[in-house]
Amino acid sequence: MSGGTIPAPSLATPVQTSVAVSVPESADAVGRLVPSEGPVPDDIGLDRDRLAAFGFTADTASTFVVPSAEGPAVVAVGIGEGGADLRQVGAAFARACGNFESLCLVLDGAFDDADTISRAAEALVEGALLARYSYPALKSGDPPVPVRELTLVVDPAFVDATREGTETGRVLASATALARDLANTPHNHLSAADFADFAARIGPERGLQVEVFGMEEIEGMGLAGLLCVNAGSVQEARMIKLSYRPADPARSLAMVGKGIMYDSGGISLKPSDAIHAQMKNDMSGAAAILAAMCSLETLGCRTAVTGYLMCTDNVPSGTATALGDVITYQNGTTVEILDSDAEGRVVMADGLILAAEEGHDAVVDIATLTGSALRALGSDMAALFGNDADLIERAKSAAAHSGEEVWQMPLHRPYKKELDSLTADMMNCAPVGKPDAIIAALFLEHFTGGMPWAHLDMAGPAQAGTASGPVMPGCTGWGARLLAHLAVGFSAA
């Protein structure tokens, strides 16, 4: 069934990014930043009134292309009145450049200190590269043209700071693209075993130790959640353990990812609708962790990071887990399966128990977990829960840095009574109509052993229907950048 076709254009065709003090001769298009007020750069060739006559407003991410018979096209890119989302600006510039492959963005005079220009370069590069992302592996015809070369032109005083931000942006854009590649790959091309093989292949190249646990090991370890969800499938489950170990690590962080390669709902079969059709993306949490951890060595992360990717599909058959069945986790907790479509939390509980046993300083889990989070917050942000104020603030800070929005939700513990079971310690979900995003978080917290913990429910932002800024239609790769920033920043006391 599995074709094993896992495209990774972000890895196969690396982008060349650079910093210069003048526009390179190779540039096909040159972007100039235009604020809402003040002088317009001379090389655009048009004054503000003339640009306005053509409909250019200088609002954030507005663009106007001035073609040239000889030399590069010049693109006016609006940045508004300040405080612009520079990923939106970089994305608008790259899209305005059409199929041009070699782009240059001039930052002269736009930023006045090293720290600001470094963060700006990071965001602009991420926006420009991700806005031209595509997933062409299974389509015939010529694929869309990505950005092959991107140069930022700055004042000589800011070359080093800009180079640092540019490299960070390139690495994190590549991580997001990798997460998109994996989540966009159809289920019949990416089984749990395929995903494990892929991780084992690329992980060591990125400074990771990769351990793959097959069915015999999963049974021996008593990973009841994985065995429960995998029971109806002809495809074997895998637990993938990723380890990043820098020299003299400052602290230890665990990450647990939902890796449901395809979610039919199991016995609780989903309806045949648009949500069901995109369930190849139900492993987006695991993909985000793998992609983020592949970036840590290059980013110079000083935190020891361990990833637990809990991978299986969830399908019905004569051997599938039935509603009312009770499973026993390796920590002794018994759980009644009230709904087999609430499977993500069931497999992630295994990973949380393993993380608690190993004694990390904190754990964060990430999953396309509940429609409840999507209905509450829409597609622009993920729900954030947690039991530790410091870790929650670190997650918020990482989200602000990455441009991936989160909103803290209440971990209202009285709702845990909704999980009470007559035959087991707890049920895997509450009856229909209850606040499932909160209840799912409470279920997961039960398995953390009191360790500092944060939970990201990314059901909303994992998938996009239209292009917007750096986001392209399809699987978004949400969370890869956030997790990388969280890991890098976690080493700071």
C-alpha positions as CSV (number, residue, x, y, z in Angstrom):
1,M,0.0,0.0,0.0
2,S,2.7,2.4,0.9
3,G,4.7,4.0,-1.9
4,G,7.3,5.6,0.3
5,T,7.5,8.7,-1.9
6,I,8.6,11.4,0.6
7,P,9.5,14.5,-1.3
8,A,11.7,17.1,0.4
9,P,12.4,19.9,-2.0
10,S,13.5,22.0,1.0
11,L,16.4,19.6,1.5
12,A,17.1,18.6,-2.1
13,T,17.3,22.1,-3.5
14,P,18.8,24.3,-0.8
15,V,18.3,28.1,-1.1
16,Q,21.4,30.3,-1.3
17,T,21.0,33.3,1.1
18,S,23.5,36.0,1.4
19,V,24.1,39.6,2.7
20,A,25.7,42.3,0.6
21,V,26.3,46.0,0.6
22,S,25.2,46.5,-3.0
23,V,22.8,44.8,-5.4
24,P,24.4,41.7,-7.0
25,E,24.5,41.4,-10.8
26,S,22.7,38.1,-10.6
27,A,19.5,39.7,-9.2
28,D,16.3,39.3,-11.4
29,A,14.3,41.5,-9.1
30,V,15.1,44.1,-6.5
31,G,12.7,44.9,-3.7
32,R,12.6,48.4,-2.0
33,L,10.7,48.9,1.2
34,V,8.3,51.9,1.2
35,P,6.8,53.3,4.4
36,S,3.4,55.1,4.4
37,E,5.2,58.5,4.7
38,G,8.5,60.0,3.7
39,P,10.6,59.8,0.6
40,V,10.4,57.0,-1.9
41,P,13.7,55.2,-2.9
42,D,15.1,56.8,-6.1
43,D,15.6,53.6,-8.0
44,I,11.9,52.9,-8.1
45,G,11.7,55.6,-10.6
46,L,8.3,56.9,-9.5
47,D,7.4,59.4,-6.8
48,R,4.7,58.7,-4.2
49,D,1.9,60.5,-6.1
50,R,2.7,58.5,-9.3
51,L,2.8,55.3,-7.3
52,A,-0.6,56.2,-5.7
53,A,-2.0,56.8,-9.2
54,F,-1.2,53.3,-10.1
55,G,-2.9,52.0,-6.9
56,F,0.1,51.4,-4.7
57,T,-0.8,52.4,-1.1
58,A,2.4,51.5,0.8
59,D,0.2,49.6,3.2
60,T,1.9,46.6,4.7
61,A,2.5,43.9,2.0
62,S,1.2,46.0,-0.8
63,T,3.4,45.8,-3.9
64,F,4.0,47.4,-7.3
65,V,6.3,46.0,-9.9
66,V,8.3,48.4,-12.2
67,P,9.6,46.2,-15.0
68,S,12.8,47.0,-16.9
69,A,13.9,46.1,-20.4
70,E,17.4,45.8,-19.1
71,G,18.5,44.9,-15.6
72,P,16.4,43.7,-12.7
73,A,12.8,44.6,-12.2
74,V,12.2,46.9,-9.2
75,V,9.4,46.0,-6.7
76,A,8.0,48.6,-4.3
77,V,6.9,46.8,-1.2
78,G,4.8,48.6,1.4
79,I,5.6,48.4,5.1
80,G,2.9,50.7,6.4
81,E,3.4,52.9,9.4
82,G,5.8,50.7,11.3
83,G,5.4,47.5,13.3
84,A,4.6,45.6,10.1
85,D,4.5,41.8,10.1
86,L,7.7,41.4,8.1
87,R,6.9,37.8,7.1
88,Q,3.9,39.2,5.3
89,V,6.2,41.8,3.6
90,G,8.8,39.2,2.5
91,A,6.0,36.9,1.2
92,A,4.4,39.7,-0.8
93,F,7.7,40.6,-2.4
94,A,8.4,37.0,-3.4
95,R,5.0,36.6,-4.9
96,A,5.2,39.8,-6.8
97,C,8.4,38.5,-8.4
98,G,6.5,35.8,-10.2
99,N,8.9,33.1,-11.6
100,F,12.1,35.1,-11.0
101,E,14.5,32.9,-9.0
102,S,17.2,35.3,-7.9
103,L,15.8,38.0,-5.6
104,C,17.3,40.9,-3.8
105,L,15.8,43.0,-1.0
106,V,17.3,46.3,0.0
107,L,17.1,47.2,3.7
108,D,19.2,50.4,3.6
109,G,17.8,53.0,6.0
110,A,14.8,50.8,7.1
111,F,16.3,49.7,10.4
112,D,18.6,51.5,12.8
113,D,20.1,48.9,15.2
114,A,21.7,45.5,14.9
115,D,19.2,43.6,17.0
116,T,16.2,45.0,15.1
117,I,17.7,44.3,11.7
118,S,18.7,40.8,12.6
119,R,15.1,39.9,13.6
120,A,13.8,41.7,10.5
121,A,16.1,39.7,8.3
122,E,14.9,36.5,9.9
123,A,11.3,37.3,9.3
124,L,11.8,38.7,5.7
125,V,13.7,35.6,4.7
126,E,11.1,33.2,6.2
127,G,8.3,35.1,4.4
128,A,10.0,35.2,1.0
129,L,11.0,31.6,1.0
130,L,7.8,30.1,2.3
131,A,5.6,32.1,0.1
132,R,7.0,30.3,-2.9
133,Y,6.7,26.8,-1.4
134,S,5.0,24.2,-3.4
135,Y,4.4,20.4,-3.2
136,P,4.9,19.2,-6.8
137,A,6.1,15.7,-6.2
138,L,2.9,13.9,-7.3
139,K,1.8,16.3,-10.1
140,S,2.7,16.2,-13.7
141,G,3.9,19.2,-15.7
142,D,6.4,21.9,-14.7
143,P,6.5,22.6,-11.0
144,P,6.2,26.2,-9.6
145,V,9.5,28.0,-9.4
146,P,10.9,28.4,-5.8
147,V,13.3,31.1,-4.8
148,R,16.8,29.9,-5.5
149,E,18.8,32.9,-4.3
150,L,17.9,35.7,-1.9
151,T,20.3,38.6,-1.1
152,L,19.6,41.2,1.6
153,V,21.4,44.5,1.0
154,V,22.3,46.5,4.1
155,D,24.6,49.2,5.4
156,P,28.1,47.9,6.0
157,A,27.7,48.4,9.8
158,F,24.9,45.8,9.9
159,V,26.3,43.1,7.7
160,D,27.1,40.7,10.6
161,A,23.8,41.1,12.4
162,T,21.9,40.7,9.2
163,R,23.8,37.6,8.2
164,E,22.9,36.0,11.5
165,G,19.2,36.8,11.1
166,T,19.3,35.7,7.4
167,E,20.8,32.3,8.3
168,T,18.3,31.8,11.1
169,G,15.5,32.6,8.7
170,R,16.8,30.2,6.1
171,V,17.1,27.4,8.6
172,L,13.6,27.9,10.0
173,A,12.0,28.3,6.6
174,S,13.6,25.0,5.6
175,A,12.2,23.4,8.8
176,T,8.7,24.6,8.0
177,A,9.0,23.4,4.4
178,L,10.1,20.0,5.6
179,A,7.1,19.8,8.0
180,R,4.8,20.8,5.1
181,D,6.4,18.2,2.8
182,L,5.7,15.4,5.4
183,A,2.2,16.5,6.2
184,N,1.2,17.1,2.5
185,T,2.4,13.5,1.6
186,P,-0.6,11.3,1.2
187,H,-1.2,8.4,3.5
188,N,-0.5,5.8,0.8
189,H,3.0,7.3,0.3
190,L,3.8,7.8,4.0
191,S,3.0,5.1,6.5
192,A,4.3,5.1,10.1
193,A,7.1,2.7,8.9
194,D,8.0,5.1,6.0
195,F,8.1,8.1,8.4
196,A,10.4,6.2,10.7
197,D,12.7,5.2,7.9
198,F,12.8,8.8,6.7
199,A,13.6,10.1,10.2
200,A,16.3,7.5,10.6
201,R,17.9,8.6,7.3
202,I,17.9,12.4,7.7
203,G,18.2,12.6,11.5
204,P,21.9,11.7,11.8
205,E,22.7,14.2,9.1
206,R,21.2,16.9,11.3
207,G,22.9,15.9,14.6
208,L,20.1,13.6,15.9
209,Q,20.2,10.2,17.3
210,V,17.2,8.3,16.0
211,E,15.8,5.2,17.6
212,V,12.8,3.4,16.0
213,F,10.6,1.0,18.0
214,G,8.6,-1.5,16.0
215,M,5.7,-3.6,17.0
216,E,7.6,-6.1,19.1
217,E,9.3,-3.3,21.1
218,I,6.0,-1.4,21.4
219,E,4.4,-4.5,22.9
220,G,7.3,-5.1,25.2
221,M,7.3,-1.6,26.5
222,G,3.5,-1.7,27.1
223,L,2.6,1.3,25.0
224,A,-1.1,0.6,25.3
225,G,-2.2,3.7,23.5
226,L,-0.3,2.9,20.3
227,L,-1.4,-0.7,20.4
228,C,-5.0,0.4,20.9
229,V,-5.2,2.8,18.0
230,N,-3.2,0.6,15.7
231,A,-5.4,-2.5,16.4
232,G,-7.5,-2.1,13.2
233,S,-4.7,-1.4,10.8
234,V,-2.6,-3.6,8.5
235,Q,0.1,-1.0,8.7
236,E,2.4,-1.4,11.7
237,A,2.8,1.4,14.3
238,R,6.1,3.0,15.1
239,M,7.4,5.0,18.1
240,I,10.3,7.2,17.0
241,K,12.6,8.6,19.6
242,L,14.8,11.6,18.5
243,S,17.7,12.7,20.7
244,Y,19.6,16.0,20.3
245,R,22.5,16.2,22.7
246,P,24.8,19.3,22.5
247,A,28.0,19.4,24.5
248,D,27.4,20.4,28.1
249,P,23.6,20.9,27.7
250,A,22.1,23.5,30.0
251,R,18.7,21.9,30.5
252,S,16.5,19.1,29.1
253,L,13.3,19.4,27.2
254,A,11.0,16.7,25.9
255,M,8.6,17.0,23.0
256,V,5.7,14.6,22.3
257,G,4.1,14.6,18.9
258,K,0.8,13.1,17.5
259,G,1.7,11.1,14.5
260,I,-1.6,9.7,13.2
261,M,-0.6,9.1,9.6
262,Y,-4.3,9.0,8.6
263,D,-7.3,9.3,10.8
264,S,-10.6,7.7,9.6
265,G,-12.0,7.8,13.2
266,G,-11.7,4.1,13.6
267,I,-14.9,2.4,14.6
268,S,-16.2,6.0,15.3
269,L,-16.0,6.6,11.5
270,K,-15.7,10.2,10.4
271,P,-18.2,11.5,7.8
272,S,-17.1,11.8,4.2
273,D,-16.4,15.5,4.2
274,A,-13.6,18.0,3.7
275,I,-12.2,17.5,7.2
276,H,-12.0,13.7,6.6
277,A,-10.3,14.2,3.3
278,Q,-7.4,16.2,4.8
279,M,-6.7,13.6,7.5
280,K,-3.3,12.8,6.0
281,N,-2.3,15.9,8.0
282,D,-3.1,14.3,11.4
283,M,0.6,13.7,11.8
284,S,1.5,17.4,11.6
285,G,2.5,17.5,15.3
286,A,5.1,14.7,14.8
287,A,6.3,16.3,11.6
288,A,6.8,19.7,13.3
289,I,8.9,18.1,16.0
290,L,11.1,16.2,13.5
291,A,11.6,19.4,11.4
292,A,12.3,21.6,14.4
293,M,14.8,19.1,15.9
294,C,16.6,18.9,12.5
295,S,17.3,22.6,12.8
296,L,18.7,22.6,16.4
297,E,22.4,21.8,15.6
298,T,22.6,24.6,13.0
299,L,20.9,27.0,15.4
300,G,23.5,26.2,18.1
301,C,20.8,25.1,20.6
302,R,22.3,24.3,24.0
303,T,19.2,22.5,25.3
304,A,19.2,18.7,25.3
305,V,16.0,17.8,23.4
306,T,14.2,14.4,23.2
307,G,11.3,13.9,20.8
308,Y,8.8,11.1,21.1
309,L,6.8,10.6,17.8
310,M,3.8,8.4,18.3
311,C,3.0,7.1,14.8
312,T,0.1,4.9,13.5
313,D,-2.9,5.3,11.4
314,N,-6.5,4.9,12.8
315,V,-8.8,2.8,10.7
316,P,-11.7,0.4,11.3
317,S,-11.6,-3.4,10.7
318,G,-12.6,-6.6,12.5
319,T,-9.7,-6.2,14.8
320,A,-10.1,-2.5,15.6
321,T,-10.6,-1.3,19.2
322,A,-14.3,-1.3,20.1
323,L,-16.1,1.4,22.0
324,G,-16.2,0.4,25.6
325,D,-12.9,-1.5,25.5
326,V,-10.5,-0.7,28.4
327,I,-6.7,-0.4,28.0
328,T,-4.1,-0.3,30.7
329,Y,-1.1,2.1,30.3
330,Q,2.4,1.3,31.6
331,N,1.8,3.6,34.6
332,G,-1.2,1.5,35.6
333,T,-3.9,4.0,34.5
334,T,-6.9,2.2,33.0
335,V,-8.8,4.1,30.2
336,E,-12.2,3.2,28.7
337,I,-12.5,4.1,25.0
338,L,-15.6,6.1,24.7
339,D,-14.8,7.4,21.2
340,S,-12.2,5.9,18.9
341,D,-11.9,9.2,17.0
342,A,-10.4,10.7,20.1
343,E,-7.2,8.7,19.4
344,G,-4.6,11.4,19.4
345,R,-4.6,11.8,23.1
346,V,-4.6,8.0,23.5
347,V,-1.2,7.6,21.7
348,M,0.3,10.8,23.2
349,A,-0.3,9.5,26.7
350,D,2.3,6.8,26.0
351,G,4.9,9.5,25.0
352,L,4.1,11.7,28.0
353,I,4.6,8.7,30.4
354,L,8.0,7.9,28.8
355,A,9.1,11.6,29.1
356,A,8.1,11.7,32.7
357,E,10.0,8.5,33.4
358,E,13.2,10.0,31.9
359,G,12.9,13.0,34.1
360,H,13.2,16.0,31.8
361,D,13.0,19.5,33.0
362,A,9.8,20.1,31.0
363,V,7.7,18.6,28.3
364,V,5.7,20.1,25.5
365,D,3.3,18.2,23.3
366,I,1.8,19.2,19.9
367,A,-1.1,17.8,18.0
368,T,-3.9,18.4,15.6
369,L,-6.1,17.3,18.4
370,T,-9.6,18.7,18.6
371,G,-12.3,20.3,16.5
372,S,-13.1,22.2,19.7
373,A,-9.9,24.2,19.4
374,L,-10.6,25.0,15.8
375,R,-14.1,26.1,16.5
376,A,-13.0,28.3,19.4
377,L,-10.0,30.0,17.8
378,G,-10.4,29.5,14.0
379,S,-7.5,28.8,11.7
380,D,-5.1,31.5,12.6
381,M,-3.9,30.3,16.0
382,A,-3.4,27.3,18.2
383,A,-4.7,26.7,21.7
384,L,-2.1,26.7,24.4
385,F,-2.6,24.9,27.7
386,G,-0.2,24.2,30.5
387,N,0.5,23.6,34.2
388,D,3.6,25.8,34.6
389,A,3.6,29.6,34.3
390,D,7.2,29.8,33.2
391,L,6.9,27.2,30.5
392,I,3.7,28.8,29.2
393,E,5.4,32.2,29.0
394,R,8.3,30.6,27.1
395,A,5.9,29.1,24.6
396,K,4.2,32.4,24.1
397,S,7.5,34.1,23.6
398,A,8.5,31.4,21.0
399,A,5.2,31.9,19.2
400,A,5.7,35.7,19.1
401,H,9.2,35.2,17.7
402,S,8.1,32.6,15.1
403,G,5.0,34.4,13.9
404,E,2.9,31.4,14.8
405,E,0.1,32.6,17.0
406,V,-1.2,30.9,20.2
407,W,-3.9,31.8,22.7
408,Q,-3.7,30.5,26.2
409,M,-6.8,28.6,27.2
410,P,-8.0,27.7,30.7
411,L,-6.9,24.4,32.2
412,H,-10.2,24.2,34.2
413,R,-9.7,21.1,36.3
414,P,-13.3,20.7,37.5
415,Y,-14.1,19.6,34.0
416,K,-11.9,16.5,34.5
417,K,-14.9,14.9,36.2
418,E,-16.4,14.6,32.7
419,L,-13.9,11.8,32.1
420,D,-15.2,9.6,35.0
421,S,-15.8,6.0,33.9
422,L,-17.9,3.3,35.6
423,T,-15.5,0.6,34.5
424,A,-12.0,2.3,34.4
425,D,-10.0,5.0,35.9
426,M,-11.1,7.4,33.2
427,M,-12.5,7.7,29.7
428,N,-10.5,8.9,26.7
429,C,-13.0,11.8,26.1
430,A,-16.2,13.3,27.5
431,P,-19.7,12.9,26.0
432,V,-20.5,15.1,22.9
433,G,-21.2,18.7,23.8
434,K,-18.6,19.1,26.4
435,P,-15.6,21.5,26.0
436,D,-13.3,18.9,24.4
437,A,-10.2,21.0,23.9
438,I,-10.0,21.6,27.7
439,I,-11.0,18.0,28.5
440,A,-8.4,16.6,26.1
441,A,-5.7,18.8,27.7
442,L,-6.8,17.5,31.2
443,F,-6.5,13.9,29.9
444,L,-3.0,14.5,28.7
445,E,-1.9,16.3,31.9
446,H,-2.8,13.2,33.9
447,F,0.1,11.3,32.3
448,T,2.8,14.0,32.9
449,G,3.7,12.9,36.4
450,G,3.5,16.5,37.6
451,M,6.3,17.6,35.2
452,P,6.2,21.2,33.9
453,W,4.1,20.7,30.7
454,A,2.6,22.7,27.9
455,H,0.1,21.5,25.2
456,L,-0.4,22.9,21.8
457,D,-3.6,22.0,20.0
458,M,-2.9,23.0,16.4
459,A,-6.0,21.7,14.8
460,G,-6.9,25.1,13.4
461,P,-3.6,26.4,11.8
462,A,-2.3,23.1,10.6
463,Q,-4.3,23.4,7.3
464,A,-4.9,26.4,5.0
465,G,-7.4,26.7,2.2
466,T,-5.9,29.8,0.6
467,A,-2.5,31.6,0.4
468,S,-1.9,34.3,3.0
469,G,1.5,35.8,3.7
470,P,4.0,32.9,4.1
471,V,1.2,30.3,4.3
472,M,0.4,28.4,1.2
473,P,-2.8,26.2,0.6
474,G,-2.5,22.8,2.1
475,C,-0.6,21.7,5.2
476,T,1.1,24.7,6.7
477,G,4.0,23.2,8.7
478,W,2.8,25.1,11.7
479,G,4.8,24.8,14.9
480,A,8.2,23.8,13.5
481,R,9.6,27.3,14.0
482,L,7.8,27.8,17.4
483,L,9.3,24.5,18.7
484,A,12.8,25.4,17.5
485,H,12.6,28.8,19.2
486,L,11.3,27.2,22.4
487,A,14.2,24.7,22.5
488,V,16.8,27.3,21.8
489,G,15.5,29.7,24.4
490,F,14.8,27.0,27.0
491,S,18.5,26.8,28.0
492,A,18.3,30.3,29.4
493,A,17.4,30.3,33.1
